[in-house]
Amino acid sequence: MFFQTRILVSGIVQGVGFRPFCVRLAHSENITGFALNTSHGVEMELHGEEESLDNFLFRLVRENPPASFISSVRILDERRESPSAPLCFEILESRKETRQTALIPADLAVCANCLAEMKDPADRRYRYPFINCTDCGPRYSIIRELPYDRPMTTMGSFTMCPECGREYTDPSHRRFHAEPNACPVCGPEVWLTDATGVEKARGDSAVRLCSTLLDEGKILAIKGIGGFHIACTPFREETVALLRQRKRRLHKPFALMASSLAEAEKLVYVPEVAKKLMTSPASPIVLCCVRKNQSTAEKGSVSPLVAPGQRTLGIMLPYTPLHHLLLDGKRALIMTSANFSDAPIVSDNETALASLSSIADFFLLSNRDIQMPVDDSVAMPLGRSFFLMRRGRGYTPLPMPFFRHDDNVVFGAGAEMKGSFCFSRNDVLLPGQYLGDMKQRDTVAYYNRALEHFVSLYELKPKKVAYDMHPQYLSTQIAKRVAETFGASAVPVQHHHAHFAACLFENNVEETSAGILFDGTGYGEDGTVWGGEIFLGDRSSYERIGNFLPSRLPGGDAAVMEPWRYALGLLHDVYGKETAASMAENLWSVHARKARMVLDILPFSPKTTSCGRFFDAAAALLGCGDVVTFDGQAAMNLEALATGTLKAPFTIDRREGRFLIDWRPAIRWILDSKHTLSVPEIAGGIHGGLADAVAKICGTLRKEKGIRFAALSGGVWQNRRLVATTSILLRKQGVEPLLHTFLPPNDECVSAGQTVVAATSHHPEA
């Protein structure tokens, strides 16, 4: 006897080969009916024997395509006898509805099957740089509207040729309903121009010429999935030096793209987790330790100018067909985002030619438009796990399960230095991509563009809008505008509580826990600058039970790029004004005159408890970062130098139930130890001493409050040495460390944390 039912599958089920998978599954179980994309997901009508229907539903959620994500399977019509079953199972035309709840897939790295075809001289897509199928290719970056169908993407302007059309409509073919499907006859193409826009070659000739120019040491702007990259050889020091000069990026590391995993392993140590990341469909940049034979400027080695002063290289594998063609016969290329420092990635041809001609000698352009620019993701291996340092291509806009009591849409506007936004809807959290420094006008425009894209795609109407308490953040102004537009309630969320909540959420912990929130700066509820905080609480509320000993931040933001300023303030607090002035002359003679002025204004400078600034200051005291060219450089230098198992003395004072981490003994130790210890040993001692202090505080909370978890969030926890050492010591105290994975520990996670706080708390303004 035949039965029929109707179901709705929600989640990431569009653009990932889900409907073709359902067709094949239906055929294998002798089920007929149909599947179609709707604004809510994939709707299906199923006809078959009862056992076959049971098998279909069982296999549906266990064998679904790897890039898909099923959040729910809902029965629309209960199972009943089928009076007249259809003869086959087919895909029907998509249906757009008034409310949009379908989820958007991320961009996927090119698959092995497509690569094999691209390398086959007998294949009609031989050396075609836009080859793709249902298992790979662009998704989020080309979507204009949902449901995800070709006319709703930037591929809508390309009409499939008869052969591509046959593949698209053949249920047995790998390109059955592959929306970006194309070939050299009917699809996008590439062409090469000089810096003035004069065309030099087109099609495969352009790709081959581009490859030759890279071998000759030229610098090229290359259009990819989410935007342009600047590419050049990493093996010529003069080329890398020229790129740094042109890009005005003096020290910040460049990412590399290795031609294969084997080539990557010749340059860096690639642990198992890094291999899985590099070869995954997300294919992020992965930070790996440099091999010792790559640490010099010997012939054949990566230039030390690629990542000055660092022990790691950011390395990825080719994730587009074009990348594979360009890296054919090469070991690796520098492949860095095409932008100026902290500005958004460039994504269209006209802007690229206008803004990058001072950087690139040549341009490899294409006519496949990028609807939404998205930067490469960056991951850091940590033992058997990893954490994202930048969430972009491959991970955006993947949802995260979020179970709560109501289905109101909540919007989190994010912070400033690492701009991002986030939404919650129904039972998922939807983090947006990394956007950049919100102090830049171009980044604010990019933020607004991405926000409008999200709101339009998902048809989001927030009921709550969460924002940082800092009164001057541009993200706060945007949040208030969104609240006014949608008539939503506005909820201020303290910066470090957002960090805390994001980490608790990601680890699915709801019980009262400790929060160790270490970063550069965040606006505190008392109006001062926080950054070295100990919290006790949960997702919805917190108590500030400890912090770093406050000090003055002379020059405010100027101290971020000139860490000697904050170091001078610490010396003042430890030794007094006159001794600090004298020490400054020995430590930083070039700043001696300015140091006197800084000491004079010190009493009028803002107070801060910043742990991030402490690391910067320690680097300045050790001569590895008195002045920097990007935020975090001094702390990165300190981590790169650190060795050994010493522990600098940090005193833990307990006053009226509050913990105070006193760094003054550590400052004395740093300066005293310079006569007997090496700089790497002292740097290691700073990490070890702070980790020990954190573990002791959490051990006390374990005994007194029974806490089982400590959430480690904030930009300081991007320091792999500090995270690893602290985690070991916490476990010895019986406390489990909670770490980030898919939400970066830096300020990118603030928007997600704001969303979680606003969705779970009973704030009076909410």
N, C-alpha and C positions, 0 to 999 in steps of 0.2 A: 504494500500500500504506500502511495506517495503522499507526503505531507509538504506544507509550505509554511514559510515564516519570513518576516522582514526584520533586518537588523541594521543598526547604525554603529559603525566603528569610528571612534574619535581618537584624536592624537595627531602624530605626524604620519599621515597616511596618504598624502598627496605629493607627487613629485619624487617618490622613492620606489616606484615600481610595485606599489601595493595592489592596484587593480589588476595588472597582468598576473601577479602572484595569485590573486583570488581566482582568476580564470583557470590557471593551471591546476590549482587546488580543487576547484569544482570539477574539472574534467577527470581528475584522478579519483574522485569520490562519486562519479556519475550523478552530479548535481547540475541542474539547469536553473536558469533565471537570469539575473542581471546585476551589475554593479555600476554605480555612477558617483562622481564627485558632487558633493553638495557643500553649502556654506558651513556645514557642521562636521564634515568628514567624508566617509565613504558609506553610502547606503546600498544595501543589497537585498534582493528578493531571492530566496532559495527554495528550490523544489527538489525533493528526493526522498528516499527511504529514511526511516527514522534513524537507523544506525549510521547512515551516510551523513545525515545532518549533524548528528552528535560528533562524528569524526571530523567533519569540516570545522565546527566551532572549536574543537579541542586543538586541532592543528593550526587554526588561524592565529592563535596567540602564542604558539610555540615555534612556528616555522616562519613567522613573518620576516620580510626582508630586513637585513641588518641595519639599514639606515632609517627604518621606520620605528615609531614609538606609539604603542597602543595605550591610551589612557583609559578607555572604557569600551565595552561592547554592550550596546543597549538593545533590548528586544522591543521593536516597534509594533509588531503584530505577533501575538502568541501563535504557537504551532497549531495548525489545523489541517484537515484533509484537503489535498489539492485536487480540485475537480478536473483541471486541464493543465498539465505541466508543459512549459515551453520545450522546444526541441533542443536548445543549446543554452550555453551561458555566454552572455555578451556584455560589452561595456556600452552603456548608453551615454547620450549627451549630458554634460554636466548641468547642474541646476543651481542657480544663485538665489539665495533667500534673503529675507530682510535682516536676519541676525547672523553675524559671522562668528563661528566658533572653531573652525578648522585651524590646525596649526601648520606652520610653515617649516619646510625642511631646510637644513643648512647646506652650503655648497660642499660637494663631495670630490675627493681626489680621483683622478682618472683610474679606471680599473684595469686589471691585467688583460682581460679579453680585448678591450679597446686598444691597449698598447700593442698587443700582438698583431691586430689588424693594421695599425698605423705603421708597423715595421715590415709588413709584408708587401713586397713590390707588386705582387699580383692582385692586391686588394684595391678596390676603387677608392678607398680612403687612405691610401699610402701617403704618409707624411702630411696628413691633414691635421692642422693644429687645433681644430675644434671638434674632434671626434668625441662622442659620448654615447651613453645608453641609459637604460633605466637604473643602472647601478652606480652611475657616476656623472660628474659634470656640475655646471652651475645651477643653483636653485634660488636661495635667498637673494643673491645679488642681481637676479634678472626678473624677479616677480614684481609685477605692477599691481595686480589684484588677485583675489581668490574668488572662486576655486582655481586651483593650479592647472590651467590649460594653456596651450601654446599662445592663443591670442591675448592672454593676460600677462604675457612675458615680453621681454625685449626681443625675443625670437619671432614674435608675431609678424614682423615685417619681412620675414623670409618664407616664401612659399616652397614647400617641399616638392622636389622633383618626383616623377613617377616611381623610381626605385626606392627613394626614402619613404614615399607614401605607402608603398607595399609593405615595407618593414613596419611602419607605424601601425598598420591595421592587421598585421599577422600575429595572432595570439601565441604562436610558437616561437616568435622571434624575440631576441634580446632587446630590441628597440620598439617593441609593442607599446605604444603610448608613451614613448620617451619624448617629452615635450621639446627639449632643445635639439632634437634629431636634425642632422644636416650632413652635407657632403660637399666636396669642392664645386659641384655643379650648382647647388642651390643655397649653400650656406654662407656664413660670414667668411671674410678673407683678411689677410694681413698685407701691409705694405711698409716699406722702409723709407724714411725721409732723413734729410740732414737737419741741423738745428734751426734752419730757416723755413722748414716745411717743404722743401723741394724733394719730390719723389725720386728715389734711386732704384728701387726694385719692388716687385709685387709677387704675392703668392709664395711658393716654395723658394724662389730665387731670393726673396727678401729674407726668409729665415736663414738660408745658407750664408748670405752676405752678412747678416747680423752676427752669426756665429764666427765668421772670419774676423770681423771687426773687434769682437771681444777678445779673440786670440791675439790681436795686434795691440791690445792695451787700451782700446777706446772705451768710453763710458756711454752706455745706452739707457734710454728710458723705454721700458717694455710694458705694454698693456697686458694685464692678467685678468683673473676672475673678478677680484674685488677692487682693483685699481692698478696704478702703475707701480713698477719697481724700477729702481736704478740698479743697473747691473754692470759689473766689470770683473776682471780677474783679481783674485786675492793674492796672487803669487808675485806680482810686480809691485815693489814698494813705492815706486814713483807714481804708479797709477792710483794706488790707495791714498797716497798723500794728496794727489790732485783732487780726488773725490772729496776728501775731508775739507780741503780748501774751498772747493766750489759749493759744497753742501752746507758750509759753515757749521760743521759738526766735528769739533776738534778731538773729542775723546770718547764719546758715547759709542759702544760697540756696534759693529755692523753684523748682520746675519749672513750666514753662508747657505748656499744650496749645493749639496753634494750630488753627483750624478747617480750614485747608488749607495746602498747601505755599506757595501764593501769599501767604497771610497771614503765614506764618512768615518768608518772605523780606522782608517789610516791617519785621520786628522785628530780624532777625539776618542776617548773611552766611551763606548755606548753600552750602558747597562741594559738589562732585559726590558725594563719598563720603558726606556727611551726607544728601543727598537719597536716596541708595540705602538708607541705614540707616533713615531716617524712613518710607520707603514699603515697606520689607521686611515680611514676615510677622511678624518679631520686634518691629518698631516700638519701638525703645528711645527713651529720652530721649537727646538728642544735644546736647553742649555746643558752642555756636556763638558767634562774636564778635558783640557787640551793634553794631547800626548806629549811627552817630554821632548821628543825629537821634532815637535812643531813649535817649540817655545822660542826658537831663535830665528834669525833672518837668513838661515842657510838656503842655498839654492834648492828650489823645489818645495820649500816650506811656506806656509801661510805667513804673510807679512805680519809682524807684531803690531802694525798700525791698524789691523782689523779690529782688535779688542785690546787696546793699550792697558797694560797693568793688570789684566784679568787672567784667572786660571781657567776660565770657561770660554767656549765658543757657542753662540747660538747657531744651530745647524738644522736644516730641514732637507727633505727629499723633494724631487720634482713632483708637483701635484696636478699639473695640467699637461696636456699633450705638447703644447708649445715649449714648456720647460724641458721636457724630455728631448725634443728636437734640438734645442739650443745647447744642451749639456752633452749631447752625443759626442764622444771622443774627448771630453774634458773631465777633469777631476772635480772641480767645484767652481762656483761663481759667487761673488758678493751679490746678494739679492736683498736690497734694503728698500723700505717704503719710499716712494717718490714724493717727498715733501721737504719743507724746511722744518727745523727743530720744533717738535710738538704740535705742528699744524696738521690738519687732516690730510689723508692720502688723496692724491690727485686721481681722478677717475675718467675724465672725458678728454678726447683728442685735442680740442681747441684750448682748453685750460692747460693741458700738458705742454703744448707747443709754446704757449704764452708765458708760462711760469717756470718751466724747467729748461729752457734753452741755455741758461747760464750754467747748468749742471751737465746736461747730456750733450754728447757730440752728435748722436743720431737717435732717431725715434722709431720703434717698431709699433705701428698702430694697427687697429682693427676696427671693423664696423659693427661688431657686436656690442651694443650699448650696455653700460652698467647702470642698473636702476638704483641700486643702493651700494655705495662704496663700503668696503669692509676690510680691515687690516688683517694681517696674519696673526694668528694666535701664538702665544709664547708659553711654553710649559717648562717646569723645573722638576726633574726626577728627585724623589726623596725616598730612599730605601726601596721598598717594593711598590710604593705609590708615587704620586706626583701632585703638583698643584699648578694651576694656571697663573701666570703673571700678567697675561693679557688675554682677554676673551674676545675673539674675533671670528675670522673665517673658520668654518668647520664646526664651531660650537654655537654661534649665533644664527638663528634665534631658538636653539633647542630649549624646550621647557624643562622645569624641575617640578616634581610632584609637591603639592602644597595643600594639605588637608586642614580645613578650618570650618567654622560654623556658618558662615554666610558666603554668598557668591557675589558680593559687591566688588566692582573693579576698583583696585587701589593702584595709585601711581606714585613711584618713588623717584624724585628728581635728581638724586645723586649729590656729589660733592663738587670739587673744582679742579684740582690738579689732574685727576684721572676721571674725566667726565664720563658718565654713563647714566642710563635711566632703566627703570624696571616697572613692570605691571604684574599684578596678580589678577587672575580671572578664573572663576569656578574652582577647579582643584589643581591649578598649575600656577607656577611663577614663571614669568617671561622676561628674563634679563636681556637687555639690549647689548649692542657691541661697545667695545672701547671706542671713545670719541676723541680723547685728547685733553689738552689744557684749556679749561673754560675761560681763562683770562685772555685768550686770543679770539679776535673777532671771527675769523674763519671757522674756528671750532664751534662757536655759538651758532653760526649758520648751519654747520653740519649737524649739530645737535637738533636744531629745529627741524631740519629736513628729515632726519632719521625718526624723530618723534612723530611728525606728521605721517610718515610712511607707516609706522606701527599702528597708529590710531586708525588710519584709513583701512589698512589691511584687515585688522581684527575688529574694526568697528567698535572701538573701545570708548566707553563713556564713564570715566572715573567718578566714583562717589566720594572717595577720600584721596587727598593729595598730600604726600609727606615730603618734607624738605629739611635741609640742614639749618640749625639755629644761627649759623653765621649770617649776620645781617647784610654783608656785602657780596655774598656769593651770587653770581649770575644765575645759577641753577635755582636758587631760591626765588628770584624774580620770575623765572619761567614757571616755576611751580605755582606761584600765586596767580599768574595769568591763566594757567590751565584750570585752576580751581574756579576762577571767575567765569571762564568760558563754559564750564560744565555745571556750574552751580554746586561744586563739590566742597566738602569741608576741608580746611587746611590744618595739617598736623605737624608741628615742629618736632623734630627728632634729634636728640643730642648725637653728635658725630660718632662718639665711641660706643654709644649704645647701639647705633646702627651696625657698626663692626661686630659687636658682641652678638646681636640678634642674627646677623647673617651667618656667623659661624655656628651658632646653636642650630639654626634652621638646616644648614647644609648637613649637619651630623645627626639630624632628627632627634635632638635632645630637647625636652621640654621642662625637665626638672631644674631646680635652682643649682647654679654652677658658678664657678669662678670665671672671671673674664680678665685676661692679661692683654690689655690693649695698648700696644706700643707702635707709635708712628711719629711723623714729623710734627704736625700741628692739627688741632681740632678745637673748635670753639666750645668752651666749657659753660656749664649752666651758671657759674659764678662770674662770667664775663672775662675770665682769663683764658690763656692758651694752654689746653691740655695736650698730652702726648705720651705720658708714661703712667697708665691708669690701671688700678686693680678694682674690678667690679665684683659684686655678688648679686646675682639676680637671674632673670630668665628673658624670654623674648619680649615680654610686654613691659617689664620694669626692672630697675636696677638700683643698687646702692653703691656709691663710690666709697670703698673701704680702704683705699690706699693710693699712693702715687709716688712718682719720683720727687725728690727734693726740688722745689722750684728754683729757677735762676732767671736772670734777666736776658732778654733776647735783643741785643743792641742792633738797631737798624731794621728790626722786623724782618721782612722778606730778604733784605740784603744779606742777612746772616746765612741764608740758605746757600747762596752762591759764594759766600766768603766765610767758610766755617771757622776761620781764625777769630772772628768776632765773638762767636759764642764761646769758643775756647778761652778767650781773654776774660769773658765774664765769669767763667768757672774758676779761672786762676784768681780773679778778684775775690770771689767768695771763699776761696781756700786760704789765700796768702795775704789778702789786703791789696789796696790800690797801688801803693808804691812798689811793692815786690812784684806785683803783676806787670807793671809797666817795665820794670827792669828785665823780667823774664821774657817779655814780648820782644825786646831788642835782641835777645839771643836767639829766640825761636824763629822770629819772623822779622828780620832786620828791615826788609823792604816795606813793612807796614808800621814801623816804629813810630813815625810821626803821627799817622792816623790813629794808632793805638791810644795815644794820650787823649785824643778827642773822643774816642769811643768810651774810654774810662770816665770821662767827664759827663757824658750823656747817659751812662749806665743806670743811675738811679731813676731816670725818667723813661727807661725802656720797658716794654711789656714783660710781665713774668710768664714763664712757661715751665711745664713739667715734662717737656719733650724728651723722649728716649731717642728718637731719630736724630735730633740735634746733638745729643750727647755723643752718639757714635761719630757724627761729623767732627765734633770737637776733639775727640780722642784721635781721630785720623790727623787732624791739624797739629796736635801736640807731637805726633810721631813723624811729622814731615811727609805725610802721604795724602795731603789734601787741604792746604790752607786756603786755596782758591780753586773753584771747580767750574765746569762749563755746563753741567746738567745736574738736576736734583738727585741726590743719592750717590753721586760719584765718590765722594770721600768715604762713605760707609762701605761701598762696594770695594774700594781699594783696601780698606781695613780688613774686610772679610777675605779678600784674595791673598793677603799676606799671612793671615793667622795660621799658626801651627802650635803643637804642644797641648799639654793638659793643665797648665797653670790656671789659677783662679784669682783674679784681682779682688781685693776686699771691698765689697759693698755692704755697708751696715744696714740692718733692718731695725728701725726704731718702731716701737709700739706705743702709740699715744691715744688714750681714750678709745681703744678698740680699732684704731686706724693704723695701717702700715705705712711707713715712710722709708722709701729706698734712698739711702744717703750715699751719693756717689763721691763725696769728698775724699774718703780714704782711698778710693780707686784712682782719683786724680793724683794724689800724693804718690801712690804706688807706681803709676805710669812714669812720673818724672824721676823718682828715685831709681827705678829699675833700668833707666836708660844707660846707667853706668855699668850694669852687670849683666843685662839680658839683651838679646837681639830684638829688633823691632817685631819680627814675626812672633816671637815668644810672648812679647807684651800684648800684641794684637790678639793672640790666642787666649791670653789671660783675661782680657776684657770680656770676651765672649763667655768663657767658662765661669767667670765670677758672677756675671749677670744671670746666667742660667741657674747657677746655684742659689742665688737670692730668690728667684722666682719659685724654684722648687721648694725652698724652705717655707715661703709664705703659703703656698698651696698645701704643703704638708700640715701646717698649723690649722688651715681651714678644714682640712680633712678630719683632724682630731676634734676641733671645736664645733664645726658645723655639719660634719658628715658629708661634705661635698665629694662627689666622685669624679667630676669632670672639670677641666680647665680649658676654656676656649682661647686660642692664640690667634689674634687678628690684628691687623694694622700693617703698614708697609715695612716695619722693622722685621716682621716675620717672613719676609722674602729672603732673609739671610739664612741660607741652608745650614750653615754651621751652628747658628744659634738655635734654630728649630730642632736640629738633631740632638744637640747636647741637652737642651731643655727637656725634650721629650723623654730622653733616657732617665734624667734625674727626677722628673715628675713621676714616672712609673715606679721608681724606687720608693717614692713617698706614698704609693698607693693611689695616685691620681692619674686618670687617663687624659692625655692631651687631645683636644679637639682641633683638627687642622682643616684648612680649606682645601678643596680640590678643584671644583668647576667654577667657583667664585674666587677671583684673585683676593689674596689677603690685603692688598693695597686698597686705595679709596675707590676702586672700581666696584667693590662689594657694597659700598655704602648705600647705593640706590636700592639694592635687594634688601639690605637690612632695614632701611626706612620703610619699605613696603611691608615687610614682615611685622615690624613694630606697629605700624598703623592698622594692619589687618587683625592683630591679636590683642591690642591694648584697648582700654576704655578711656582714652584721652578725652577731656572735657570738650575739646574743639572738634573731636571726631564724631 
